[in-house]
Amino acid sequence: MRRITILSLCTLAAALGAAPFAAAQTASGYRYLFQMTGAGSDDLHGVTEVLGAAARVDLERQGSDSQYFLVSNAGRTITIVHPETREYSVVDDTTFERLVGSVLHAMPVVDIRVTNSSVTSDALGAGAAIAGHPTTGYRVTQDFTVAIGAFGVTASTIHQRVTTDYWIATDLTLPHNPLITLLSQVETVLAQTDRTFAHKTEAALRPFATGTPLKIEVRSETTGNDQQTDVKTQVLEVSSVTRAPVDPRRLALPAGYTRKDPGMNLKF
């Protein structure tokens, strides 16, 4: 009996001692799911954990790549983490969101010239509730022509008109998610190589840049040299926002990782 009693007391003590320790490992934060559909590509799903001004973004994908993103400094700093290689890269939000365009611009062989660009914005008023939150809408319309060539010879010229509707939560403010911004701007990647266009876009987004978008609908119309117009629509939408316990250790860079240049080492 004495042996059983001691064992029982030890088990109870361990349970009581473990409870405060486990609680100390998590704090009250948010968790939300998002997805991108349309645009003729495979659907993309992700989950974001938020704790204060920090966040972690994981993409659900097939295969073994476990790359994820840490967002800090109220969304202004992004750490791209590669657990398989134990490497990481750090970029600011602007660099991250324009990463593809910046790489294209830096390629010495490719010549991309943007002309006749215009960017306008309009308020759409109150929208439907999304993920249980009321929203207000804004529309940004980007119109531009891009000439693409190499070695001084123009290979093709395209005209694009991209209309993006943003539905912003009116009762919720979460840290900026640069990955959602990057995905929503894929259709304007060629024009992002032009600083004037980038500055016009930044000004158009400024009125609601600090809000939390719960739905972004992008409609692009691309007309090529053959005068045929290709129309695509993609939708980025948050499907749920819940209060949830978040482990701060998941939002911190693991020890022992090696820093490297971000380059184009992103996988979606």
PATOR-807285 format. One record per residue: residue in three letters; residue number from 1; x, y, z of N, C-alpha, C in turn. Coordinates in steps of 0.05 Angstrom, whole numbers, plus 5000, padded with zeros to 4 digits. Example, Ala and Ser with C-alpha at 12.3 -4.5 7.8 and 13.67 -1.06 7.14 Angstrom:
BEGIN
    r    k   n_X   n_Y   n_Z  ca_X  ca_Y  ca_Z   c_X   c_Y   c_Z
  ALA    1  5264  4886  5156  5246  4910  5156  5264  4934  5156
  SER    2  5257  4955  5142  5273  4979  5143  5258  5001  5157
***
This chain:
BEGIN
    r    k   n_X   n_Y   n_Z  ca_X  ca_Y  ca_Z   c_X   c_Y   c_Z
  MET    1  5017  4976  5000  5000  5000  5000  5017  5025  5000
  ARG    2  5039  5024  5016  5056  5048  5017  5068  5054  4990
  ARG    3  5075  5033  4974  5087  5038  4948  5066  5050  4929
  ILE    4  5042  5041  4931  5020  5052  4914  5015  5080  4921
  THR    5  5015  5086  4947  5009  5113  4956  5030  5133  4947
  ILE    6  5056  5125  4949  5077  5143  4940  5076  5147  4910
  LEU    7  5070  5126  4895  5068  5128  4866  5045  5147  4858
  SER    8  5023  5144  4873  5000  5161  4867  5006  5190  4873
  LEU    9  5019  5195  4896  5026  5222  4903  5046  5234  4882
  CYS   10  5065  5218  4873  5084  5228  4853  5070  5235  4827
  THR   11  5051  5218  4820  5036  5223  4795  5020  5248  4798
  LEU   12  5007  5252  4821  4990  5276  4825  5008  5301  4826
  ALA   13  5031  5299  4839  5049  5322  4840  5059  5330  4813
  ALA   14  5065  5309  4796  5075  5315  4769  5053  5328  4753
  ALA   15  5028  5319  4757  5006  5331  4742  5001  5360  4750
  LEU   16  5002  5365  4776  4998  5392  4786  5021  5410  4778
  GLY   17  5045  5399  4778  5068  5415  4771  5069  5421  4741
  ALA   18  5058  5403  4725  5059  5407  4696  5038  5427  4686
  ALA   19  5016  5430  4700  4995  5447  4691  5004  5476  4688
  PRO   20  5016  5488  4710  5025  5516  4707  5047  5519  4685
  PHE   21  5064  5498  4683  5086  5500  4663  5074  5501  4635
  ALA   22  5054  5484  4630  5042  5483  4603  5028  5509  4597
  ALA   23  5015  5520  4617  5000  5545  4613  5020  5567  4606
  ALA   24  5044  5566  4618  5063  5588  4614  5074  5587  4585
  GLN   25  5071  5564  4571  5081  5562  4545  5064  5575  4523
  THR   26  5039  5581  4530  5021  5593  4510  5009  5619  4521
  ALA   27  5000  5635  4503  4987  5660  4509  4963  5664  4491
  SER   28  4945  5681  4499  4921  5685  4483  4927  5701  4458
  GLY   29  4920  5690  4435  4925  5703  4409  4902  5697  4390
  TYR   30  4909  5698  4364  4889  5692  4344  4900  5670  4325
  ARG   31  4882  5657  4312  4889  5638  4291  4868  5641  4269
  TYR   32  4878  5644  4244  4859  5646  4222  4869  5630  4198
  LEU   33  4850  5620  4183  4855  5605  4158  4850  5623  4134
  PHE   34  4866  5619  4113  4861  5634  4088  4866  5615  4065
  GLN   35  4854  5623  4042  4857  5606  4018  4857  5624  3994
  MET   36  4870  5615  3973  4870  5629  3947  4859  5609  3926
  THR   37  4839  5618  3911  4827  5601  3891  4825  5617  3865
  GLY   38  4823  5602  3843  4820  5614  3817  4847  5619  3803
  ALA   39  4846  5636  3783  4870  5644  3768  4883  5621  3753
  GLY   40  4868  5599  3749  4878  5577  3733  4900  5561  3747
  SER   41  4903  5564  3773  4925  5550  3787  4912  5533  3809
  ASP   42  4929  5516  3821  4919  5500  3843  4912  5518  3867
  ASP   43  4891  5510  3881  4883  5525  3905  4905  5524  3925
  LEU   44  4908  5545  3940  4928  5548  3961  4915  5553  3988
  HIS   45  4923  5539  4008  4912  5542  4035  4934  5548  4055
  GLY   46  4928  5564  4075  4947  5571  4095  4934  5576  4122
  VAL   47  4951  5577  4143  4941  5583  4170  4961  5603  4182
  THR   48  4950  5622  4196  4966  5643  4209  4960  5643  4239
  GLU   49  4981  5643  4255  4979  5646  4284  4989  5674  4291
  VAL   50  4974  5688  4308  4981  5715  4315  4983  5718  4345
  LEU   51  5004  5731  4354  5008  5738  4382  5019  5766  4384
  GLY   52  5002  5785  4392  5010  5812  4393  5017  5823  4366
  ALA   53  5041  5833  4362  5049  5844  4336  5065  5824  4320
  ALA   54  5066  5799  4328  5081  5778  4314  5061  5757  4303
  ALA   55  5071  5743  4282  5054  5722  4270  5071  5701  4257
  ARG   56  5059  5678  4253  5072  5657  4237  5053  5648  4216
  VAL   57  5062  5645  4191  5046  5637  4169  5056  5611  4158
  ASP   58  5039  5590  4158  5046  5564  4146  5027  5559  4122
  LEU   59  5039  5549  4101  5023  5542  4077  5019  5511  4078
  GLU   60  4995  5503  4072  4989  5474  4069  4995  5467  4040
  ARG   61  5014  5449  4037  5023  5441  4010  5030  5412  4009
  GLN   62  5029  5401  3985  5038  5374  3982  5069  5373  3980
  GLY   63  5080  5351  3987  5109  5349  3987  5121  5353  4014
  SER   64  5147  5353  4016  5161  5353  4042  5171  5381  4050
  ASP   65  5169  5400  4032  5180  5427  4038  5164  5439  4061
  SER   66  5178  5447  4082  5164  5458  4106  5170  5487  4111
  GLN   67  5177  5501  4090  5182  5530  4092  5158  5544  4105
  TYR   68  5165  5563  4123  5144  5579  4135  5154  5608  4139
  PHE   69  5137  5626  4148  5143  5654  4149  5138  5665  4177
  LEU   70  5157  5679  4188  5153  5693  4214  5150  5723  4208
  VAL   71  5130  5735  4219  5124  5763  4215  5128  5778  4241
  SER   72  5145  5798  4241  5150  5814  4266  5150  5843  4260
  ASN   73  5154  5859  4281  5155  5888  4277  5129  5899  4264
  ALA   74  5106  5889  4274  5080  5897  4265  5077  5892  4235
  GLY   75  5088  5870  4225  5085  5863  4197  5106  5875  4178
  ARG   76  5126  5889  4189  5145  5902  4172  5171  5886  4167
  THR   77  5174  5864  4182  5197  5847  4179  5188  5818  4175
  ILE   78  5199  5805  4154  5191  5777  4148  5216  5760  4149
  THR   79  5214  5738  4164  5235  5718  4165  5225  5693  4151
  ILE   80  5239  5685  4130  5231  5661  4115  5248  5638  4125
  VAL   81  5235  5618  4137  5249  5597  4151  5247  5570  4135
  HIS   82  5270  5557  4132  5272  5532  4118  5283  5510  4137
  PRO   83  5265  5496  4151  5273  5477  4171  5290  5454  4160
  GLU   84  5285  5446  4135  5299  5423  4124  5329  5429  4120
  THR   85  5335  5454  4113  5363  5461  4109  5374  5477  4133
  ARG   86  5357  5483  4152  5364  5498  4176  5376  5525  4168
  GLU   87  5362  5538  4149  5369  5565  4140  5346  5584  4142
  TYR   88  5352  5610  4141  5331  5630  4142  5341  5655  4127
  SER   89  5321  5671  4118  5327  5697  4105  5309  5718  4118
  VAL   90  5319  5743  4118  5303  5765  4130  5301  5787  4109
  VAL   91  5276  5796  4105  5271  5818  4087  5250  5837  4100
  ASP   92  5249  5862  4090  5227  5880  4099  5203  5874  4083
  ASP   93  5180  5884  4092  5155  5877  4079  5153  5887  4050
  THR   94  5164  5911  4044  5163  5921  4017  5179  5904  3998
  THR   95  5203  5896  4006  5220  5879  3990  5207  5852  3985
  PHE   96  5195  5841  4006  5181  5815  4004  5158  5816  3984
  GLU   97  5141  5836  3987  5117  5838  3971  5124  5843  3941
  ARG   98  5147  5855  3936  5155  5861  3908  5178  5844  3900
  LEU   99  5182  5821  3914  5206  5805  3909  5208  5795  3881
  VAL  100  5187  5785  3869  5188  5775  3842  5195  5797  3822
  GLY  101  5181  5820  3825  5186  5842  3807  5215  5852  3810
  SER  102  5225  5853  3834  5252  5862  3839  5273  5844  3825
  VAL  103  5268  5818  3827  5287  5799  3814  5286  5802  3784
  LEU  104  5262  5806  3773  5260  5810  3744  5275  5836  3735
  HIS  105  5271  5856  3752  5284  5882  3745  5315  5880  3746
  ALA  106  5325  5862  3763  5354  5860  3766  5367  5842  3745
  MET  107  5351  5828  3730  5362  5810  3709  5373  5827  3686
  PRO  108  5399  5825  3680  5411  5842  3660  5401  5836  3631
  VAL  109  5393  5812  3626  5385  5804  3599  5357  5813  3592
  VAL  110  5339  5812  3612  5311  5818  3607  5306  5848  3609
  ASP  111  5292  5858  3589  5285  5887  3589  5255  5890  3591
  ILE  112  5247  5903  3613  5218  5907  3618  5213  5937  3620
  ARG  113  5196  5947  3603  5189  5975  3603  5159  5979  3608
  VAL  114  5153  5995  3628  5125  6000  3635  5117  6028  3626
  THR  115  5095  6031  3611  5086  6057  3602  5056  6059  3607
  ASN  116  5047  6084  3605  5018  6090  3607  5005  6078  3632
  SER  117  5019  6079  3654  5008  6068  3678  4989  6087  3693
  SER  118  4968  6077  3703  4950  6093  3721  4939  6075  3743
  VAL  119  4936  6086  3766  4926  6071  3789  4906  6089  3803
  THR  120  4881  6079  3807  4861  6094  3820  4848  6077  3842
  SER  121  4836  6091  3862  4823  6076  3883  4796  6088  3889
  ASP  122  4777  6072  3898  4750  6081  3904  4739  6066  3928
  ALA  123  4724  6080  3944  4711  6067  3967  4685  6054  3958
  LEU  124  4680  6029  3967  4657  6014  3959  4635  6014  3980
  GLY  125  4641  6023  4004  4621  6024  4025  4620  5998  4041
  ALA  126  4599  5995  4057  4597  5971  4074  4592  5946  4058
  GLY  127  4605  5925  4067  4603  5899  4053  4590  5878  4071
  ALA  128  4588  5854  4061  4577  5832  4077  4597  5823  4098
  ALA  129  4587  5811  4119  4604  5800  4140  4620  5776  4129
  ILE  130  4646  5775  4136  4663  5754  4127  4677  5742  4152
  ALA  131  4675  5716  4155  4686  5702  4178  4675  5713  4204
  GLY  132  4650  5723  4203  4637  5734  4227  4644  5762  4233
  HIS  133  4657  5777  4215  4665  5805  4220  4654  5823  4199
  PRO  134  4643  5846  4207  4633  5866  4187  4657  5877  4171
  THR  135  4651  5885  4146  4672  5895  4129  4664  5921  4114
  THR  136  4684  5935  4105  4680  5957  4086  4698  5953  4062
  GLY  137  4690  5962  4039  4704  5955  4014  4719  5978  4001
  TYR  138  4740  5971  3987  4756  5990  3971  4763  5976  3945
  ARG  139  4764  5992  3924  4772  5981  3898  4796  5996  3887
  VAL  140  4816  5981  3878  4840  5992  3866  4841  5982  3837
  THR  141  4843  6001  3818  4845  5994  3790  4872  6003  3779
  GLN  142  4886  5983  3768  4913  5988  3757  4912  5982  3726
  ASP  143  4922  6002  3711  4921  6000  3682  4949  6006  3672
  PHE  144  4960  5989  3655  4988  5994  3646  4994  5977  3621
  THR  145  5015  5986  3608  5026  5971  3585  5055  5963  3591
  VAL  146  5061  5939  3584  5088  5928  3589  5100  5918  3563
  ALA  147  5124  5927  3557  5140  5917  3534  5162  5899  3545
  ILE  148  5163  5875  3536  5183  5855  3546  5202  5848  3523
  GLY  149  5228  5849  3529  5247  5843  3509  5273  5833  3521
  ALA  150  5293  5829  3503  5319  5821  3512  5340  5830  3492
  PHE  151  5363  5838  3502  5385  5848  3485  5376  5871  3467
  GLY  152  5358  5888  3478  5350  5912  3463  5328  5907  3443
  VAL  153  5318  5882  3441  5297  5875  3421  5271  5869  3436
  THR  154  5249  5883  3429  5224  5879  3442  5211  5854  3431
  ALA  155  5205  5835  3448  5193  5809  3440  5162  5810  3440
  SER  156  5151  5824  3459  5122  5826  3460  5113  5850  3477
  THR  157  5089  5859  3472  5077  5881  3487  5050  5872  3497
  ILE  158  5044  5876  3522  5018  5869  3533  5006  5892  3547
  HIS  159  4980  5893  3547  4965  5914  3562  4949  5899  3584
  GLN  160  4951  5909  3608  4937  5897  3630  4919  5917  3645
  ARG  161  4896  5907  3653  4879  5923  3671  4871  5904  3693
  VAL  162  4879  5911  3718  4875  5894  3741  4857  5909  3761
  THR  163  4835  5897  3767  4816  5909  3786  4815  5892  3811
  THR  164  4822  5904  3834  4824  5889  3859  4805  5901  3880
  ASP  165  4787  5885  3890  4768  5893  3911  4778  5882  3937
  TYR  166  4781  5900  3957  4790  5893  3984  4767  5896  4003
  TRP  167  4761  5875  4019  4741  5877  4040  4755  5876  4066
  ILE  168  4755  5899  4080  4770  5903  4105  4753  5901  4129
  ALA  169  4762  5886  4150  4747  5883  4175  4745  5910  4189
  THR  170  4722  5917  4199  4719  5942  4213  4721  5939  4243
  ASP  171  4722  5915  4253  4723  5910  4282  4747  5894  4291
  LEU  172  4767  5891  4273  4789  5874  4278  4814  5885  4265
  THR  173  4836  5886  4280  4862  5895  4269  4883  5875  4277
  LEU  174  4893  5860  4258  4914  5841  4262  4940  5850  4248
  PRO  175  4963  5840  4255  4987  5848  4242  4986  5843  4212
  HIS  176  4998  5860  4197  4998  5858  4168  5009  5831  4159
  ASN  177  4996  5818  4140  5005  5792  4129  5017  5797  4102
  PRO  178  5044  5800  4099  5056  5806  4073  5052  5784  4053
  LEU  179  5048  5759  4061  5044  5737  4042  5018  5741  4027
  ILE  180  4997  5749  4041  4972  5754  4027  4975  5777  4008
  THR  181  4990  5798  4015  4995  5820  3997  5010  5811  3973
  LEU  182  5031  5795  3976  5046  5785  3954  5028  5769  3935
  LEU  183  5012  5751  3945  4995  5735  3928  4974  5751  3914
  SER  184  4964  5772  3927  4944  5789  3914  4955  5806  3891
  GLN  185  4982  5809  3890  4994  5826  3870  5009  5811  3848
  VAL  186  5003  5785  3847  5017  5768  3827  5011  5778  3798
  GLU  187  4987  5786  3793  4979  5794  3766  4993  5820  3757
  THR  188  5004  5835  3775  5017  5860  3767  5048  5858  3770
  VAL  189  5058  5833  3771  5086  5829  3777  5104  5843  3756
  LEU  190  5097  5844  3731  5114  5857  3711  5115  5887  3716
  ALA  191  5092  5899  3723  5092  5928  3727  5106  5936  3753
  GLN  192  5110  5917  3771  5123  5923  3796  5153  5930  3792
  THR  193  5163  5924  3769  5191  5931  3763  5194  5961  3759
  ASP  194  5172  5975  3756  5173  6004  3751  5167  6019  3777
  ARG  195  5186  6037  3785  5183  6051  3811  5159  6069  3811
  THR  196  5153  6082  3789  5130  6101  3787  5104  6085  3792
  PHE  197  5102  6062  3779  5078  6046  3783  5076  6037  3813
  ALA  198  5098  6028  3824  5098  6019  3852  5090  6041  3871
  HIS  199  5100  6066  3866  5092  6088  3883  5063  6095  3880
  LYS  200  5052  6094  3856  5024  6099  3852  5007  6079  3866
  THR  201  5015  6054  3865  5000  6032  3879  5001  6036  3909
  GLU  202  5025  6043  3919  5027  6047  3948  5009  6070  3957
  ALA  203  5007  6091  3942  4989  6113  3949  4960  6105  3948
  ALA  204  4953  6088  3929  4925  6080  3927  4917  6061  3950
  LEU  205  4936  6046  3960  4931  6027  3982  4932  6040  4010
  ARG  206  4944  6064  4011  4949  6077  4037  4924  6081  4054
  PRO  207  4901  6089  4043  4878  6094  4060  4869  6070  4077
  PHE  208  4875  6045  4068  4866  6022  4084  4889  6002  4089
  ALA  209  4914  6012  4086  4937  5994  4088  4940  5982  4116
  THR  210  4930  5995  4137  4933  5985  4164  4910  5967  4172
  GLY  211  4890  5964  4154  4867  5947  4160  4873  5917  4155
  THR  212  4855  5900  4164  4858  5872  4160  4839  5862  4138
  PRO  213  4850  5855  4115  4833  5846  4093  4823  5818  4098
  LEU  214  4797  5814  4096  4786  5787  4100  4779  5774  4073
  LYS  215  4778  5791  4052  4773  5780  4025  4785  5799  4005
  ILE  216  4800  5788  3985  4811  5803  3964  4804  5789  3937
  GLU  217  4791  5803  3920  4783  5792  3894  4798  5807  3872
  VAL  218  4813  5792  3856  4830  5804  3836  4820  5795  3808
  ARG  219  4813  5814  3791  4805  5808  3764  4825  5821  3745
  SER  220  4838  5805  3728  4858  5816  3710  4849  5811  3681
  GLU  221  4853  5831  3665  4848  5829  3636  4874  5835  3621
  THR  222  4884  5816  3607  4910  5818  3594  4907  5815  3564
  THR  223  4915  5836  3549  4913  5836  3520  4941  5835  3508
  GLY  224  4946  5815  3491  4972  5812  3479  4974  5823  3451
  ASN  225  4996  5816  3438  5000  5826  3411  4979  5817  3391
  ASP  226  4966  5794  3397  4946  5784  3379  4918  5796  3384
  GLN  227  4917  5816  3403  4893  5830  3410  4872  5812  3423
  GLN  228  4880  5788  3431  4863  5771  3447  4865  5778  3476
  THR  229  4843  5779  3490  4843  5786  3518  4838  5762  3536
  ASP  230  4856  5757  3554  4854  5735  3573  4844  5746  3600
  VAL  231  4822  5735  3610  4811  5745  3635  4814  5724  3657
  LYS  232  4825  5732  3680  4828  5715  3702  4817  5727  3728
  THR  233  4807  5711  3745  4798  5720  3771  4809  5702  3793
  GLN  234  4820  5714  3813  4829  5699  3836  4818  5711  3861
  VAL  235  4813  5695  3881  4801  5704  3906  4818  5695  3930
  LEU  236  4826  5713  3946  4839  5707  3972  4819  5713  3994
  GLU  237  4814  5693  4011  4793  5698  4031  4801  5684  4057
  VAL  238  4795  5698  4079  4799  5687  4106  4773  5672  4113
  SER  239  4776  5646  4120  4752  5630  4125  4744  5629  4154
  SER  240  4763  5636  4172  4756  5636  4200  4776  5653  4215
  VAL  241  4767  5666  4236  4785  5680  4254  4776  5673  4283
  THR  242  4793  5660  4298  4786  5651  4325  4807  5659  4345
  ARG  243  4798  5663  4369  4816  5667  4392  4828  5639  4397
  ALA  244  4854  5638  4402  4867  5613  4406  4893  5616  4422
  PRO  245  4900  5596  4437  4926  5597  4451  4949  5594  4431
  VAL  246  4969  5610  4433  4992  5610  4415  5017  5606  4431
  ASP  247  5034  5587  4422  5060  5582  4435  5080  5602  4424
  PRO  248  5091  5620  4441  5110  5640  4431  5134  5628  4418
  ARG  249  5141  5604  4425  5165  5591  4413  5161  5585  4384
  ARG  250  5136  5582  4375  5130  5578  4346  5134  5603  4330
  LEU  251  5134  5626  4343  5137  5652  4330  5166  5662  4332
  ALA  252  5184  5646  4342  5212  5654  4344  5229  5637  4326
  LEU  253  5251  5649  4316  5270  5634  4299  5284  5613  4316
  PRO  254  5284  5588  4306  5298  5567  4321  5328  5572  4322
  ALA  255  5340  5563  4343  5369  5567  4347  5385  5550  4328
  GLY  256  5408  5561  4321  5427  5546  4304  5423  5547  4275
  TYR  257  5404  5564  4265  5399  5566  4236  5419  5586  4224
  THR  258  5425  5582  4198  5444  5599  4183  5429  5619  4166
  ARG  259  5437  5644  4167  5424  5664  4151  5435  5664  4122
  LYS  260  5417  5668  4103  5425  5668  4075  5409  5689  4059
  ASP  261  5418  5696  4035  5405  5715  4018  5378  5703  4010
  PRO  262  5356  5719  4011  5330  5708  4003  5328  5700  3974
  GLY  263  5339  5715  3956  5338  5709  3927  5310  5703  3919
  MET  264  5307  5681  3904  5280  5672  3895  5274  5645  3907
  ASN  265  5282  5641  3932  5280  5614  3944  5252  5610  3957
  LEU  266  5232  5622  3946  5205  5618  3956  5190  5597  3940
  LYS  267  5174  5581  3955  5160  5559  3942  5130  5560  3950
  PHE  268  5113  5562  3930  5084  5563  3935  5070  5539  3921
***
